[in-house]
Amino acid sequence: MADFEISLFSEVGDLVRSMSPEGYGELRTRSGRGGVKVWFGPQKPTREHYEAQFIPRRHVDGGDGWILEIGFHAEHSKEPENEAVLKRLLAQKKVWKKTLGKEPVAGEFLGRDSWRRISELWPDTDRDDEDLAFEIASRVVDYIDAIEPIRAGD
């Protein structure tokens, strides 16, 4: 992966912070070379969070290279906890689908089958697109808008 991705995901984090709704607690971000993690609350990242990241394409279709994934993750250490989170969110699927559309897939995390996700893949991401950071950040905020009210209502 290219070094520019550190600045790309740092910019995504800044944009998410400026575009996110209020009322869910303190918004936190952590950006790195491969992605950005977004969560609310404590300083340490929570096991349930939003993420935009490049993942190895081999986890998707067996191919080479990287693919951009954007969405919500449940990464508890025990699979049943992750499954319970996903089940709660799937019970409200009609609600979050109104905002997110048909793109998201709910199920096992790509590359670690004990985690769960509601996320989408952007297979042909143009890394030279000057609007890429804004496009990624906007979609992360869509996930926050769609899923966080359900999570906060628990």
C-alpha positions as CSV (number, residue, x, y, z in Angstrom):
1,M,0.0,0.0,0.0
2,A,1.1,3.5,-0.8
3,D,2.3,6.0,1.9
4,F,-0.3,8.5,0.7
5,E,-3.0,6.3,2.3
6,I,-1.9,7.6,5.7
7,S,-2.9,11.1,4.7
8,L,-6.0,9.8,2.8
9,F,-7.4,8.1,5.9
10,S,-6.4,11.0,8.2
11,E,-8.4,13.3,5.9
12,V,-11.3,10.8,6.0
13,G,-11.2,10.9,9.8
14,D,-11.2,14.7,9.9
15,L,-14.1,14.8,7.4
16,V,-16.1,12.2,9.3
17,R,-15.6,14.3,12.5
18,S,-17.0,17.4,10.8
19,M,-19.9,15.7,9.1
20,S,-21.1,13.3,11.9
21,P,-24.3,13.8,13.8
22,E,-24.1,14.8,17.5
23,G,-25.7,13.0,20.4
24,Y,-23.9,9.7,20.5
25,G,-21.0,10.7,22.7
26,E,-17.6,11.9,21.8
27,L,-16.6,10.9,18.3
28,R,-13.2,9.3,18.1
29,T,-11.1,8.3,15.1
30,R,-7.9,6.4,14.5
31,S,-6.2,6.6,11.1
32,G,-3.5,4.5,9.8
33,R,-1.9,3.4,6.6
34,G,-4.7,0.9,5.8
35,G,-7.8,2.6,7.0
36,V,-9.7,4.7,9.5
37,K,-11.7,3.5,12.5
38,V,-14.5,5.6,14.0
39,W,-16.3,5.1,17.3
40,F,-18.1,6.9,20.0
41,G,-17.2,7.1,23.7
42,P,-14.0,6.0,25.4
43,Q,-10.5,6.9,24.2
44,K,-9.7,3.2,23.4
45,P,-11.5,1.9,20.3
46,T,-14.6,0.0,21.1
47,R,-15.3,-3.5,19.7
48,E,-18.2,-2.1,17.8
49,H,-17.2,0.6,15.4
50,Y,-17.3,2.0,11.9
51,E,-14.4,1.5,9.5
52,A,-13.1,2.3,6.1
53,Q,-10.1,0.2,5.1
54,F,-8.2,-1.6,2.4
55,I,-8.4,-5.3,2.9
56,P,-6.6,-8.0,1.0
57,R,-8.6,-8.9,-2.1
58,R,-7.9,-12.6,-1.5
59,H,-10.6,-12.5,1.3
60,V,-13.2,-11.4,-1.2
61,D,-12.6,-13.1,-4.5
62,G,-9.2,-14.8,-4.2
63,G,-7.5,-12.1,-6.3
64,D,-4.4,-10.1,-5.7
65,G,-4.2,-6.6,-4.4
66,W,-6.5,-4.6,-2.2
67,I,-10.2,-3.7,-2.0
68,L,-11.8,-0.9,-0.1
69,E,-14.4,-1.9,2.5
70,I,-16.6,0.6,4.3
71,G,-19.1,-0.2,7.1
72,F,-19.9,-1.3,10.6
73,H,-17.9,-4.0,12.5
74,A,-18.5,-6.0,15.6
75,E,-15.1,-7.4,16.7
76,H,-15.7,-8.8,20.2
77,S,-13.3,-11.6,21.2
78,K,-16.2,-14.1,21.4
79,E,-18.1,-15.0,18.2
80,P,-21.5,-15.3,20.0
81,E,-21.2,-11.6,21.1
82,N,-20.6,-10.5,17.5
83,E,-23.5,-12.7,16.3
84,A,-25.8,-11.1,18.9
85,V,-24.9,-7.6,17.7
86,L,-25.5,-8.6,14.1
87,K,-28.8,-10.2,15.0
88,R,-30.0,-7.1,16.8
89,L,-29.1,-4.9,13.8
90,L,-30.7,-7.4,11.3
91,A,-33.9,-7.1,13.2
92,Q,-34.0,-3.5,12.1
93,K,-32.7,-4.1,8.6
94,K,-35.5,-2.2,6.9
95,V,-34.6,0.9,8.9
96,W,-30.9,1.0,8.0
97,K,-31.5,-0.2,4.4
98,K,-33.5,3.0,3.9
99,T,-30.3,5.0,4.3
100,L,-27.7,2.6,3.1
101,G,-29.5,1.0,0.1
102,K,-28.7,-2.4,-1.4
103,E,-24.9,-2.2,-1.2
104,P,-24.3,-3.4,2.4
105,V,-23.8,-7.1,3.1
106,A,-24.4,-8.4,6.6
107,G,-22.4,-11.4,7.8
108,E,-19.0,-12.7,8.6
109,F,-16.1,-10.3,8.5
110,L,-13.8,-10.8,5.5
111,G,-10.7,-12.5,6.7
112,R,-11.9,-13.3,10.2
113,D,-15.0,-15.4,10.5
114,S,-15.6,-14.8,14.2
115,W,-16.2,-11.1,13.7
116,R,-19.3,-9.7,12.0
117,R,-20.0,-6.8,9.6
118,I,-22.5,-4.7,7.8
119,S,-20.4,-3.3,5.0
120,E,-19.9,-2.8,1.3
121,L,-16.9,-3.2,-1.0
122,W,-15.6,-0.7,-3.5
123,P,-13.7,-2.9,-5.8
124,D,-12.4,-0.4,-8.4
125,T,-11.5,2.5,-6.1
126,D,-9.5,5.2,-8.0
127,R,-6.9,6.1,-5.5
128,D,-6.0,9.2,-7.5
129,D,-9.5,10.6,-7.3
130,E,-9.2,14.0,-5.6
131,D,-12.7,13.5,-4.1
132,L,-12.0,10.0,-2.7
133,A,-11.6,11.2,0.9
134,F,-14.9,13.0,0.8
135,E,-16.7,10.1,-0.8
136,I,-15.4,7.6,1.8
137,A,-16.2,10.0,4.7
138,S,-19.7,10.6,3.4
139,R,-20.3,6.9,3.2
140,V,-19.0,6.3,6.7
141,V,-21.3,9.0,8.0
142,D,-24.2,7.3,6.1
143,Y,-23.4,4.1,8.2
144,I,-23.3,6.2,11.4
145,D,-26.7,7.8,10.5
146,A,-28.3,4.5,9.8
147,I,-26.9,2.2,12.5
148,E,-26.0,4.3,15.5
149,P,-29.6,5.3,16.3
150,I,-30.4,1.6,16.5
151,R,-27.3,0.8,18.7
152,A,-28.0,3.9,20.9
153,G,-31.6,2.7,21.4
154,D,-30.5,-0.6,22.9
